[in-house]
Amino acid sequence: MSAQPEHPADSRTLAIPHTINDIGSALTGEKRARFYGEVLAAEEKNIASVMRRWWVIAMVDSARGADTSRANVAAGRNLVSLDELTDRINERAAG
């Protein structure tokens, strides 16, 4: 009998719920403070767009390997063109 799972673990990042509390909790430090400042200062008609923009930032920050990726970009290592990235995404989506 094997201790290995029958199916590989899901490597996808779980989506952060679209609530002010969940988005704020997913952010850290200065980003969290800026998010709350923007969402609290937003007019009613603009709250959704502020939340959507910060949700994307929180999702990118929570992606596995995000810190390594940022370090690589800062150092000019392992860079990928947008065309190559698009091809990779399309290959994964296809199959």
Secondary structure by P-SEA (a helix, b strand, c coil): cccccccccccccccccccaaaaaaaccaaaaaaaaaaaaacccccaaaaaaaaaaaaaaaaccaaaaaaaaaaaccccccaaaaaaaaaaaaac
